[in-house]
Amino acid sequence: MGVVGWRSGHDEPMLNELDVRHLQSLGDDEAAQHARQLIERLSEKLQSQEDKLQVQAARLETQAAQLKFEQARNTALSIEVARLKHWRFGKSSESMDAHQGKLLDAKTLVALKEESRAEERAQDEARSP
């Protein structure tokens, strides 16, 4: 006798405790009703898991954008430290060339745009039901 069904852990009828003989002894209407209940519960559980997955994906996307922004900010701060050292100590300390300055400006702009997009997506998701 095999166990058929799914155990939900709730106060619902335990479909997993129905064995093959019991299912065969049920009339077509009862078996169909049990099958519909099982399909309905599985569909609800699947939808719940899909909803959770979407929330996690949105959170991950936002965190990735924040990480990129923080990395760009760290780069900007490192370049600023180099600029200040150069100003204070002259060429004997770390120095920054024109290419580094342009790179900093480009990375900072990209990071700010990505952060703005991530914030807009988060606000849109918060507004949607």
CYANA upper distance limits for C-alpha pairs under 8 A (distance plus 0.5 A):
  1 MET  CA     19 ASP  CA      6.42
  1 MET  CA     20 VAL  CA      6.74
  1 MET  CA     21 ARG  CA      7.83
  2 GLY  CA     19 ASP  CA      6.10
  2 GLY  CA     20 VAL  CA      6.72
  3 VAL  CA     16 ASN  CA      6.44
  3 VAL  CA     17 GLU  CA      6.60
  3 VAL  CA     18 LEU  CA      6.70
  3 VAL  CA     19 ASP  CA      5.47
  3 VAL  CA     20 VAL  CA      7.63
  4 VAL  CA     15 LEU  CA      7.62
  4 VAL  CA     16 ASN  CA      5.67
  4 VAL  CA     17 GLU  CA      7.40
  4 VAL  CA     18 LEU  CA      6.41
  4 VAL  CA     19 ASP  CA      6.35
  4 VAL  CA     20 VAL  CA      7.45
  5 GLY  CA     15 LEU  CA      5.60
  5 GLY  CA     16 ASN  CA      4.55
  5 GLY  CA     17 GLU  CA      7.87
  5 GLY  CA     18 LEU  CA      7.70
  5 GLY  CA     38 LEU  CA      7.76
  6 TRP  CA     14 MET  CA      8.31
  6 TRP  CA     15 LEU  CA      6.57
  6 TRP  CA     16 ASN  CA      5.43
  6 TRP  CA     38 LEU  CA      7.81
  7 ARG  CA     14 MET  CA      7.01
  7 ARG  CA     15 LEU  CA      7.31
  7 ARG  CA     16 ASN  CA      6.00
  8 SER  CA     12 GLU  CA      8.16
  8 SER  CA     14 MET  CA      8.34
 14 MET  CA     18 LEU  CA      8.03
 15 LEU  CA     34 HIS  CA      8.04
 15 LEU  CA     38 LEU  CA      7.93
 18 LEU  CA     22 HIS  CA      6.57
 18 LEU  CA     23 LEU  CA      7.12
 19 ASP  CA     23 LEU  CA      6.87
 20 VAL  CA     24 GLN  CA      6.66
 21 ARG  CA     25 SER  CA      6.64
 22 HIS  CA     26 LEU  CA      6.97
 23 LEU  CA     31 ALA  CA      6.93
 26 LEU  CA     30 GLU  CA      6.32
 26 LEU  CA     31 ALA  CA      6.35
 27 GLY  CA     31 ALA  CA      6.67
 28 ASP  CA     32 ALA  CA      6.46
 29 ASP  CA     33 GLN  CA      6.59
 30 GLU  CA     34 HIS  CA      6.70
 31 ALA  CA     35 ALA  CA      6.61
 32 ALA  CA     36 ARG  CA      6.57
 33 GLN  CA     37 GLN  CA      6.68
 34 HIS  CA     38 LEU  CA      6.67
 35 ALA  CA     39 ILE  CA      6.61
 36 ARG  CA     40 GLU  CA      6.48
 37 GLN  CA     41 ARG  CA      6.66
 38 LEU  CA     42 LEU  CA      6.61
 39 ILE  CA     43 SER  CA      6.48
 40 GLU  CA     44 GLU  CA      6.70
 41 ARG  CA     45 LYS  CA      6.67
 42 LEU  CA     46 LEU  CA      6.53
 43 SER  CA     47 GLN  CA      6.59
 44 GLU  CA     48 SER  CA      6.64
 45 LYS  CA     49 GLN  CA      6.73
 46 LEU  CA     50 GLU  CA      6.63
 47 GLN  CA     51 ASP  CA      6.63
 48 SER  CA     52 LYS  CA      6.80
 49 GLN  CA     53 LEU  CA      6.60
 50 GLU  CA     54 GLN  CA      6.72
 51 ASP  CA     55 VAL  CA      6.87
 52 LYS  CA     56 GLN  CA      6.71
 53 LEU  CA     57 ALA  CA      6.56
 54 GLN  CA     58 ALA  CA      6.68
 55 VAL  CA     59 ARG  CA      6.66
 56 GLN  CA     60 LEU  CA      6.52
 57 ALA  CA     61 GLU  CA      6.63
 58 ALA  CA     62 THR  CA      6.72
 58 ALA  CA    122 ALA  CA      8.05
 59 ARG  CA     63 GLN  CA      6.63
 60 LEU  CA     64 ALA  CA      6.56
 61 GLU  CA     65 ALA  CA      6.81
 61 GLU  CA    118 ALA  CA      7.96
 62 THR  CA     66 GLN  CA      6.70
 62 THR  CA    118 ALA  CA      5.90
 62 THR  CA    119 GLU  CA      7.97
 62 THR  CA    122 ALA  CA      7.85
 63 GLN  CA     67 LEU  CA      6.52
 64 ALA  CA     68 LYS  CA      6.75
 65 ALA  CA     69 PHE  CA      6.72
 65 ALA  CA    111 ALA  CA      8.21
 65 ALA  CA    114 GLU  CA      6.51
 65 ALA  CA    115 GLU  CA      6.20
 65 ALA  CA    118 ALA  CA      6.83
 66 GLN  CA     70 GLU  CA      6.62
 66 GLN  CA    115 GLU  CA      6.76
 67 LEU  CA     71 GLN  CA      6.60
 68 LYS  CA     72 ALA  CA      6.68
 68 LYS  CA    111 ALA  CA      6.73
 69 PHE  CA     73 ARG  CA      6.61
 69 PHE  CA    108 THR  CA      8.14
 69 PHE  CA    111 ALA  CA      5.16
 69 PHE  CA    112 LEU  CA      7.09
 69 PHE  CA    114 GLU  CA      8.01
 69 PHE  CA    115 GLU  CA      6.99
 70 GLU  CA     74 ASN  CA      6.56
 71 GLN  CA     75 THR  CA      6.71
 72 ALA  CA     76 ALA  CA      6.64
 72 ALA  CA    104 LEU  CA      8.31
 72 ALA  CA    107 LYS  CA      6.53
 72 ALA  CA    108 THR  CA      6.17
 72 ALA  CA    111 ALA  CA      6.78
 73 ARG  CA     77 LEU  CA      6.60
 73 ARG  CA    108 THR  CA      7.38
 74 ASN  CA     78 SER  CA      6.62
 75 THR  CA     79 ILE  CA      6.73
 75 THR  CA    104 LEU  CA      7.61
 76 ALA  CA     80 GLU  CA      6.60
 76 ALA  CA    104 LEU  CA      6.39
 76 ALA  CA    108 THR  CA      7.76
 77 LEU  CA     81 VAL  CA      6.60
 78 SER  CA     82 ALA  CA      6.76
 79 ILE  CA     83 ARG  CA      6.62
 79 ILE  CA     96 MET  CA      7.47
 79 ILE  CA    100 GLN  CA      8.14
 79 ILE  CA    101 GLY  CA      8.18
 79 ILE  CA    104 LEU  CA      8.06
 80 GLU  CA     84 LEU  CA      6.63
 81 VAL  CA     85 LYS  CA      6.55
 82 ALA  CA     86 HIS  CA      6.57
 82 ALA  CA     93 SER  CA      8.42
 82 ALA  CA     94 GLU  CA      5.81
 82 ALA  CA     95 SER  CA      6.01
 82 ALA  CA     96 MET  CA      6.77
 83 ARG  CA     87 TRP  CA      6.66
 83 ARG  CA     94 GLU  CA      8.22
 83 ARG  CA     95 SER  CA      6.76
 83 ARG  CA     96 MET  CA      6.72
 84 LEU  CA     88 ARG  CA      6.48
 85 LYS  CA     89 PHE  CA      6.08
 85 LYS  CA     90 GLY  CA      7.63
 85 LYS  CA     93 SER  CA      6.59
 85 LYS  CA     94 GLU  CA      6.80
 85 LYS  CA     95 SER  CA      7.81
 86 HIS  CA     90 GLY  CA      5.10
 86 HIS  CA     91 LYS  CA      6.39
 86 HIS  CA     92 SER  CA      8.17
 86 HIS  CA     93 SER  CA      6.31
 86 HIS  CA     94 GLU  CA      6.55
 86 HIS  CA     95 SER  CA      5.81
 86 HIS  CA     96 MET  CA      8.29
 89 PHE  CA     93 SER  CA      6.40
 91 LYS  CA     95 SER  CA      6.90
 96 MET  CA    100 GLN  CA      6.58
 96 MET  CA    101 GLY  CA      7.63
 97 ASP  CA    101 GLY  CA      7.16
 98 ALA  CA    102 LYS  CA      6.83
 99 HIS  CA    103 LEU  CA      6.59
100 GLN  CA    104 LEU  CA      6.57
101 GLY  CA    105 ASP  CA      6.80
102 LYS  CA    106 ALA  CA      6.72
103 LEU  CA    107 LYS  CA      6.57
104 LEU  CA    108 THR  CA      6.45
105 ASP  CA    109 LEU  CA      6.64
106 ALA  CA    110 VAL  CA      6.75
107 LYS  CA    111 ALA  CA      6.57
108 THR  CA    112 LEU  CA      6.59
109 LEU  CA    113 LYS  CA      6.74
110 VAL  CA    114 GLU  CA      6.68
111 ALA  CA    115 GLU  CA      6.59
112 LEU  CA    116 SER  CA      6.64
113 LYS  CA    117 ARG  CA      6.73
114 GLU  CA    118 ALA  CA      6.61
115 GLU  CA    119 GLU  CA      6.64
116 SER  CA    120 GLU  CA      6.71
117 ARG  CA    121 ARG  CA      6.69
118 ALA  CA    122 ALA  CA      6.66
119 GLU  CA    123 GLN  CA      6.65
120 GLU  CA    124 ASP  CA      6.61
121 ARG  CA    125 GLU  CA      6.59
122 ALA  CA    126 ALA  CA      6.61
123 GLN  CA    127 ARG  CA      6.75
124 ASP  CA    128 SER  CA      6.77
125 GLU  CA    129 PRO  CA      8.45
